[in-house]
């Protein structure tokens, strides 16, 4: 894995912010989104964080994708942290 702990921590922080924004969005979870990043700051943020844009692209599917990425990054961070602390012992 080429990601460092600092990179994962930074990405995870961005994903958490995006998840909070999606959960607070007043639109229905079924609201369709366009992949045009200029039209929606949520899409722009997702693209910067390299979140997969699922089809159909809606508030709900984007949130699911973000939550999946968070879970993956949290697991990778735990593994890297465990690996590094194991090296130090």
N, CA, C and O atoms as CSV, one atom per row, in Angstrom:
chain,resi,resn,atom,element,x,y,z
A,1,UNK,N,N,0.856,-1.185,0.000
A,1,UNK,CA,C,0.000,0.000,0.000
A,1,UNK,C,C,0.892,1.235,0.000
A,1,UNK,O,O,1.806,1.342,0.818
A,2,UNK,N,N,0.636,2.154,-0.900
A,2,UNK,CA,C,1.502,3.312,-1.054
A,2,UNK,C,C,1.054,4.521,-0.245
A,2,UNK,O,O,1.787,5.506,-0.159
A,3,UNK,N,N,-0.125,4.468,0.344
A,3,UNK,CA,C,-0.619,5.604,1.116
A,3,UNK,C,C,0.050,5.653,2.480
A,3,UNK,O,O,0.219,4.632,3.146
A,4,UNK,N,N,0.419,6.838,2.872
A,4,UNK,CA,C,0.993,7.009,4.201
A,4,UNK,C,C,-0.124,7.266,5.204
A,4,UNK,O,O,-1.263,7.564,4.844
A,5,UNK,N,N,0.239,7.139,6.458
A,5,UNK,CA,C,-0.739,7.410,7.521
A,5,UNK,C,C,-1.254,8.831,7.417
A,5,UNK,O,O,-2.450,9.069,7.585
A,6,UNK,N,N,-0.371,9.779,7.143
A,6,UNK,CA,C,-0.781,11.189,7.040
A,6,UNK,C,C,-1.755,11.393,5.876
A,6,UNK,O,O,-2.740,12.119,6.009
A,7,UNK,N,N,-1.476,10.749,4.728
A,7,UNK,CA,C,-2.366,10.882,3.569
A,7,UNK,C,C,-3.734,10.285,3.862
A,7,UNK,O,O,-4.762,10.879,3.536
A,8,UNK,N,N,-3.742,9.113,4.475
A,8,UNK,CA,C,-5.014,8.466,4.810
A,8,UNK,C,C,-5.808,9.289,5.815
A,8,UNK,O,O,-7.024,9.436,5.690
A,9,UNK,N,N,-5.109,9.821,6.810
A,9,UNK,CA,C,-5.777,10.636,7.827
A,9,UNK,C,C,-6.388,11.879,7.199
A,9,UNK,O,O,-7.508,12.262,7.538
A,10,UNK,N,N,-5.658,12.509,6.288
A,10,UNK,CA,C,-6.163,13.717,5.612
A,10,UNK,C,C,-7.368,13.378,4.737
A,10,UNK,O,O,-8.367,14.097,4.753
A,11,UNK,N,N,-7.278,12.289,3.976
A,11,UNK,CA,C,-8.404,11.897,3.116
A,11,UNK,C,C,-9.619,11.526,3.951
A,11,UNK,O,O,-10.744,11.893,3.612
A,12,UNK,N,N,-9.396,10.802,5.040
A,12,UNK,CA,C,-10.497,10.401,5.910
A,12,UNK,C,C,-11.196,11.626,6.495
A,12,UNK,O,O,-12.421,11.645,6.618
A,13,UNK,N,N,-10.434,12.630,6.849
A,13,UNK,CA,C,-11.016,13.874,7.358
A,13,UNK,C,C,-11.910,14.530,6.295
A,13,UNK,O,O,-13.018,14.975,6.596
A,14,UNK,N,N,-11.422,14.585,5.065
A,14,UNK,CA,C,-12.217,15.146,3.970
A,14,UNK,C,C,-13.473,14.344,3.699
A,14,UNK,O,O,-14.534,14.907,3.426
A,15,UNK,N,N,-13.351,13.020,3.774
A,15,UNK,CA,C,-14.519,12.158,3.568
A,15,UNK,C,C,-15.560,12.373,4.657
A,15,UNK,O,O,-16.758,12.382,4.376
A,16,UNK,N,N,-15.117,12.545,5.893
A,16,UNK,CA,C,-16.055,12.776,6.998
A,16,UNK,C,C,-16.799,14.094,6.806
A,16,UNK,O,O,-18.003,14.176,7.050
A,17,UNK,N,N,-16.081,15.116,6.371
A,17,UNK,CA,C,-16.717,16.415,6.108
A,17,UNK,C,C,-17.755,16.270,4.994
A,17,UNK,O,O,-18.868,16.784,5.103
A,18,UNK,N,N,-17.381,15.567,3.923
A,18,UNK,CA,C,-18.306,15.374,2.803
A,18,UNK,C,C,-19.524,14.567,3.246
A,18,UNK,O,O,-20.646,14.887,2.856
A,19,UNK,N,N,-19.321,13.528,4.052
A,19,UNK,CA,C,-20.451,12.730,4.549
A,19,UNK,C,C,-21.394,13.599,5.379
A,19,UNK,O,O,-22.613,13.492,5.250
A,20,UNK,N,N,-20.833,14.458,6.229
A,20,UNK,CA,C,-21.661,15.365,7.036
A,20,UNK,C,C,-22.467,16.304,6.149
A,20,UNK,O,O,-23.643,16.560,6.406
A,21,UNK,N,N,-21.818,16.817,5.096
A,21,UNK,CA,C,-22.518,17.718,4.172
A,21,UNK,C,C,-23.653,16.991,3.447
A,21,UNK,O,O,-24.742,17.539,3.277
A,22,UNK,N,N,-23.389,15.766,3.027
A,22,UNK,CA,C,-24.427,14.993,2.339
A,22,UNK,C,C,-25.594,14.671,3.269
A,22,UNK,O,O,-26.751,14.732,2.855
A,23,UNK,N,N,-25.297,14.331,4.516
A,23,UNK,CA,C,-26.353,14.007,5.470
A,23,UNK,C,C,-27.167,15.242,5.837
A,23,UNK,O,O,-28.351,15.133,6.157
A,24,UNK,N,N,-26.545,16.408,5.794
A,24,UNK,CA,C,-27.241,17.652,6.134
A,24,UNK,C,C,-27.944,18.281,4.924
A,24,UNK,O,O,-28.715,19.229,5.075
A,25,UNK,N,N,-27.678,17.757,3.739
A,25,UNK,CA,C,-28.270,18.320,2.526
A,25,UNK,C,C,-29.796,18.228,2.616
A,25,UNK,O,O,-30.335,17.164,2.921
A,26,UNK,N,N,-30.490,19.332,2.355
A,26,UNK,CA,C,-31.947,19.321,2.478
A,26,UNK,C,C,-32.657,18.550,1.371
A,26,UNK,O,O,-33.851,18.270,1.483
A,27,UNK,N,N,-31.948,18.207,0.316
A,27,UNK,CA,C,-32.561,17.467,-0.784
A,27,UNK,C,C,-32.802,16.013,-0.382
A,27,UNK,O,O,-32.113,15.474,0.485
A,28,UNK,N,N,-33.764,15.401,-1.009
A,28,UNK,CA,C,-34.081,13.991,-0.779
A,28,UNK,C,C,-32.899,13.114,-1.194
A,28,UNK,O,O,-32.181,13.459,-2.132
A,29,UNK,N,N,-32.680,11.971,-0.501
A,29,UNK,CA,C,-31.584,11.071,-0.891
A,29,UNK,C,C,-31.697,10.582,-2.336
A,29,UNK,O,O,-30.692,10.209,-2.940
A,30,UNK,N,N,-32.898,10.579,-2.890
A,30,UNK,CA,C,-33.098,10.148,-4.262
A,30,UNK,C,C,-32.872,11.232,-5.296
A,30,UNK,O,O,-33.026,10.989,-6.493
A,31,UNK,N,N,-32.509,12.430,-4.850
A,31,UNK,CA,C,-32.288,13.542,-5.775
A,31,UNK,C,C,-31.114,13.241,-6.695
A,31,UNK,O,O,-30.010,12.956,-6.231
A,32,UNK,N,N,-31.355,13.303,-7.989
A,32,UNK,CA,C,-30.305,13.055,-8.982
A,32,UNK,C,C,-29.280,14.180,-8.962
A,32,UNK,O,O,-29.620,15.351,-8.797
A,33,UNK,N,N,-28.030,13.803,-9.131
A,33,UNK,CA,C,-26.937,14.761,-9.222
A,33,UNK,C,C,-26.297,14.633,-10.588
A,33,UNK,O,O,-26.310,13.560,-11.190
A,34,UNK,N,N,-25.742,15.720,-11.073
A,34,UNK,CA,C,-25.022,15.697,-12.344
A,34,UNK,C,C,-23.533,15.657,-12.030
A,34,UNK,O,O,-23.084,16.251,-11.050
A,35,UNK,N,N,-22.782,14.967,-12.849
A,35,UNK,CA,C,-21.342,14.842,-12.624
A,35,UNK,C,C,-20.585,16.127,-12.923
A,35,UNK,O,O,-19.361,16.168,-12.796
A,36,UNK,N,N,-21.292,17.166,-13.313
A,36,UNK,CA,C,-20.665,18.452,-13.596
A,36,UNK,C,C,-20.207,19.085,-12.284
A,36,UNK,O,O,-21.025,19.604,-11.525
A,37,UNK,N,N,-18.916,19.042,-12.019
A,37,UNK,CA,C,-18.364,19.516,-10.749
A,37,UNK,C,C,-18.654,20.998,-10.513
A,37,UNK,O,O,-18.823,21.426,-9.371
A,38,UNK,N,N,-18.711,21.775,-11.585
A,38,UNK,CA,C,-18.964,23.207,-11.424
A,38,UNK,C,C,-20.385,23.468,-10.947
A,38,UNK,O,O,-20.658,24.494,-10.325
A,39,UNK,N,N,-21.291,22.537,-11.239
A,39,UNK,CA,C,-22.692,22.726,-10.885
A,39,UNK,C,C,-23.004,22.344,-9.441
A,39,UNK,O,O,-23.991,22.821,-8.880
A,40,UNK,N,N,-22.180,21.492,-8.830
A,40,UNK,CA,C,-22.479,21.026,-7.479
A,40,UNK,C,C,-21.190,20.836,-6.683
A,40,UNK,O,O,-20.359,20.001,-7.040
A,41,UNK,N,N,-21.018,21.602,-5.608
A,41,UNK,CA,C,-19.789,21.487,-4.809
A,41,UNK,C,C,-19.613,20.104,-4.166
A,41,UNK,O,O,-18.489,19.711,-3.854
A,42,UNK,N,N,-20.704,19.368,-3.968
A,42,UNK,CA,C,-20.587,18.017,-3.414
A,42,UNK,C,C,-19.851,17.103,-4.394
A,42,UNK,O,O,-19.009,16.298,-3.998
A,43,UNK,N,N,-20.183,17.241,-5.672
A,43,UNK,CA,C,-19.524,16.439,-6.709
A,43,UNK,C,C,-18.062,16.835,-6.820
A,43,UNK,O,O,-17.189,15.976,-6.941
A,44,UNK,N,N,-17.799,18.117,-6.778
A,44,UNK,CA,C,-16.424,18.606,-6.847
A,44,UNK,C,C,-15.588,18.029,-5.699
A,44,UNK,O,O,-14.466,17.569,-5.911
A,45,UNK,N,N,-16.138,18.059,-4.498
A,45,UNK,CA,C,-15.433,17.504,-3.340
A,45,UNK,C,C,-15.204,16.012,-3.503
A,45,UNK,O,O,-14.120,15.511,-3.203
A,46,UNK,N,N,-16.217,15.304,-3.977
A,46,UNK,CA,C,-16.095,13.853,-4.174
A,46,UNK,C,C,-15.005,13.539,-5.192
A,46,UNK,O,O,-14.222,12.608,-5.002
A,47,UNK,N,N,-14.956,14.306,-6.260
A,47,UNK,CA,C,-13.948,14.074,-7.286
A,47,UNK,C,C,-12.543,14.351,-6.753
A,47,UNK,O,O,-11.609,13.608,-7.056
A,48,UNK,N,N,-12.388,15.408,-5.966
A,48,UNK,CA,C,-11.078,15.723,-5.378
A,48,UNK,C,C,-10.621,14.614,-4.440
A,48,UNK,O,O,-9.426,14.344,-4.327
A,49,UNK,N,N,-11.573,13.971,-3.766
A,49,UNK,CA,C,-11.253,12.890,-2.831
A,49,UNK,C,C,-11.217,11.529,-3.526
A,49,UNK,O,O,-11.012,10.504,-2.875
A,50,UNK,N,N,-11.413,11.518,-4.836
A,50,UNK,CA,C,-11.400,10.311,-5.650
A,50,UNK,C,C,-12.434,9.278,-5.189
A,50,UNK,O,O,-12.160,8.080,-5.120
A,51,UNK,N,N,-13.626,9.785,-4.879
A,51,UNK,CA,C,-14.743,8.921,-4.500
A,51,UNK,C,C,-15.409,8.429,-5.784
A,51,UNK,O,O,-15.718,9.234,-6.662
A,52,UNK,N,N,-15.636,7.113,-5.909
A,52,UNK,CA,C,-16.337,6.612,-7.091
A,52,UNK,C,C,-17.749,7.187,-7.171
A,52,UNK,O,O,-18.477,7.208,-6.179
A,53,UNK,N,N,-18.123,7.647,-8.350
A,53,UNK,CA,C,-19.464,8.186,-8.574
A,53,UNK,C,C,-20.322,7.072,-9.152
A,53,UNK,O,O,-20.198,6.716,-10.324
A,54,UNK,N,N,-21.194,6.527,-8.309
A,54,UNK,CA,C,-22.039,5.395,-8.695
A,54,UNK,C,C,-23.198,5.851,-9.570
A,54,UNK,O,O,-23.613,7.009,-9.523
A,55,UNK,N,N,-23.706,4.933,-10.356
A,55,UNK,CA,C,-24.869,5.237,-11.188
A,55,UNK,C,C,-26.059,4.439,-10.671
A,55,UNK,O,O,-25.900,3.255,-10.373
A,56,UNK,N,N,-27.219,5.021,-10.555
A,56,UNK,CA,C,-27.490,6.434,-10.835
A,56,UNK,C,C,-26.895,7.302,-9.728
A,56,UNK,O,O,-26.894,6.921,-8.558
A,57,UNK,N,N,-26.400,8.449,-10.106
A,57,UNK,CA,C,-25.761,9.354,-9.155
A,57,UNK,C,C,-26.827,10.191,-8.447
A,57,UNK,O,O,-27.462,11.059,-9.046
A,58,UNK,N,N,-27.001,9.905,-7.164
A,58,UNK,CA,C,-27.963,10.634,-6.338
A,58,UNK,C,C,-27.282,11.021,-5.032
A,58,UNK,O,O,-26.158,10.598,-4.762
A,59,UNK,N,N,-27.962,11.822,-4.227
A,59,UNK,CA,C,-27.448,12.160,-2.894
A,59,UNK,C,C,-27.176,10.864,-2.117
A,59,UNK,O,O,-26.130,10.719,-1.486
A,60,UNK,N,N,-28.115,9.941,-2.171
A,60,UNK,CA,C,-27.990,8.691,-1.421
A,60,UNK,C,C,-26.863,7.798,-1.913
A,60,UNK,O,O,-26.130,7.234,-1.100
A,61,UNK,N,N,-26.704,7.656,-3.243
A,61,UNK,CA,C,-25.631,6.796,-3.740
A,61,UNK,C,C,-24.264,7.423,-3.504
A,61,UNK,O,O,-23.287,6.715,-3.262
A,62,UNK,N,N,-24.195,8.739,-3.575
A,62,UNK,CA,C,-22.931,9.413,-3.282
A,62,UNK,C,C,-22.579,9.238,-1.806
A,62,UNK,O,O,-21.421,8.987,-1.472
A,63,UNK,N,N,-23.561,9.366,-0.927
A,63,UNK,CA,C,-23.326,9.155,0.495
A,63,UNK,C,C,-22.860,7.719,0.744
A,63,UNK,O,O,-21.921,7.498,1.509
A,64,UNK,N,N,-23.502,6.750,0.111
A,64,UNK,CA,C,-23.100,5.349,0.281
A,64,UNK,C,C,-21.660,5.134,-0.176
A,64,UNK,O,O,-20.896,4.416,0.469
A,65,UNK,N,N,-21.302,5.753,-1.275
A,65,UNK,CA,C,-19.945,5.634,-1.793
A,65,UNK,C,C,-18.938,6.267,-0.836
A,65,UNK,O,O,-17.874,5.702,-0.583
A,66,UNK,N,N,-19.276,7.439,-0.307
A,66,UNK,CA,C,-18.400,8.126,0.655
A,66,UNK,C,C,-18.236,7.280,1.911
A,66,UNK,O,O,-17.123,7.131,2.416
A,67,UNK,N,N,-19.334,6.726,2.420
A,67,UNK,CA,C,-19.258,5.896,3.628
A,67,UNK,C,C,-18.417,4.645,3.380
A,67,UNK,O,O,-17.675,4.212,4.261
A,68,UNK,N,N,-18.528,4.068,2.196
A,68,UNK,CA,C,-17.701,2.918,1.843
A,68,UNK,C,C,-16.223,3.267,1.800
A,68,UNK,O,O,-15.382,2.506,2.278
A,69,UNK,N,N,-15.916,4.413,1.227
A,69,UNK,CA,C,-14.532,4.874,1.173
A,69,UNK,C,C,-13.994,5.152,2.583
A,69,UNK,O,O,-12.836,4.861,2.885
A,70,UNK,N,N,-14.847,5.716,3.432
A,70,UNK,CA,C,-14.433,5.970,4.820
A,70,UNK,C,C,-14.094,4.658,5.521
A,70,UNK,O,O,-13.075,4.556,6.204
A,71,UNK,N,N,-14.945,3.668,5.349
A,71,UNK,CA,C,-14.723,2.365,5.979
A,71,UNK,C,C,-13.407,1.758,5.487
A,71,UNK,O,O,-12.617,1.240,6.276
A,72,UNK,N,N,-13.188,1.830,4.193
A,72,UNK,CA,C,-11.961,1.297,3.605
A,72,UNK,C,C,-10.724,2.012,4.147
A,72,UNK,O,O,-9.735,1.375,4.510
A,73,UNK,N,N,-10.793,3.343,4.195
A,73,UNK,CA,C,-9.656,4.120,4.689
A,73,UNK,C,C,-9.413,3.881,6.179
A,73,UNK,O,O,-8.265,3.812,6.619
A,74,UNK,N,N,-10.493,3.755,6.956
A,74,UNK,CA,C,-10.330,3.465,8.383
A,74,UNK,C,C,-9.640,2.120,8.585
A,74,UNK,O,O,-8.763,1.997,9.440
A,75,UNK,N,N,-10.031,1.105,7.799
A,75,UNK,CA,C,-9.395,-0.207,7.893
A,75,UNK,C,C,-7.930,-0.148,7.475
A,75,UNK,O,O,-7.074,-0.755,8.119
A,76,UNK,N,N,-7.639,0.575,6.404
A,76,UNK,CA,C,-6.255,0.723,5.953
A,76,UNK,C,C,-5.422,1.456,6.995
A,76,UNK,O,O,-4.269,1.099,7.239
A,77,UNK,N,N,-6.003,2.474,7.606
A,77,UNK,CA,C,-5.292,3.237,8.629
A,77,UNK,C,C,-4.981,2.362,9.839
A,77,UNK,O,O,-3.883,2.424,10.393
A,78,UNK,N,N,-5.956,1.546,10.246
A,78,UNK,CA,C,-5.731,0.626,11.366
A,78,UNK,C,C,-4.614,-0.354,11.027
A,78,UNK,O,O,-3.748,-0.628,11.858
A,79,UNK,N,N,-4.638,-0.877,9.813
A,79,UNK,CA,C,-3.618,-1.842,9.402
A,79,UNK,C,C,-2.237,-1.200,9.361
A,79,UNK,O,O,-1.266,-1.786,9.840
A,80,UNK,N,N,-2.142,-0.010,8.797
A,80,UNK,CA,C,-0.855,0.686,8.742
A,80,UNK,C,C,-0.352,1.035,10.135
A,80,UNK,O,O,0.829,0.867,10.438
A,81,UNK,N,N,-1.249,1.519,10.975
A,81,UNK,CA,C,-0.863,1.890,12.335
A,81,UNK,C,C,-0.387,0.656,13.092
A,81,UNK,O,O,0.628,0.703,13.788
A,82,UNK,N,N,-1.117,-0.448,12.957
A,82,UNK,CA,C,-0.744,-1.699,13.626
A,82,UNK,C,C,0.601,-2.194,13.093
A,82,UNK,O,O,1.452,-2.643,13.861
A,83,UNK,N,N,0.782,-2.109,11.795
A,83,UNK,CA,C,2.032,-2.552,11.166
A,83,UNK,C,C,3.214,-1.725,11.660
A,83,UNK,O,O,4.277,-2.267,11.965
A,84,UNK,N,N,3.020,-0.401,11.736
A,84,UNK,CA,C,4.116,0.466,12.174
A,84,UNK,C,C,4.421,0.287,13.656
A,84,UNK,O,O,5.586,0.306,14.052
A,85,UNK,N,N,3.394,0.114,14.476
A,85,UNK,CA,C,3.656,-0.099,15.902
A,85,UNK,C,C,4.288,-1.466,16.129
A,85,UNK,O,O,5.071,-1.638,17.064
A,86,UNK,N,N,3.958,-2.439,15.285
A,86,UNK,CA,C,4.579,-3.760,15.371
A,86,UNK,C,C,6.055,-3.723,15.030
A,86,UNK,O,O,6.845,-4.481,15.593
A,87,UNK,N,N,6.433,-2.840,14.104
A,87,UNK,CA,C,7.841,-2.676,13.737
A,87,UNK,C,C,8.658,-2.080,14.880
A,87,UNK,O,O,9.837,-2.388,15.052
A,88,UNK,N,N,7.999,-1.218,15.657
A,88,UNK,CA,C,8.715,-0.517,16.722
A,88,UNK,C,C,8.923,-1.374,17.946
A,88,UNK,O,O,9.692,-0.998,18.830
A,89,UNK,N,N,8.266,-2.509,18.028
A,89,UNK,CA,C,8.387,-3.371,19.213
A,89,UNK,C,C,9.503,-4.373,19.057
A,89,UNK,O,O,9.743,-5.175,19.959
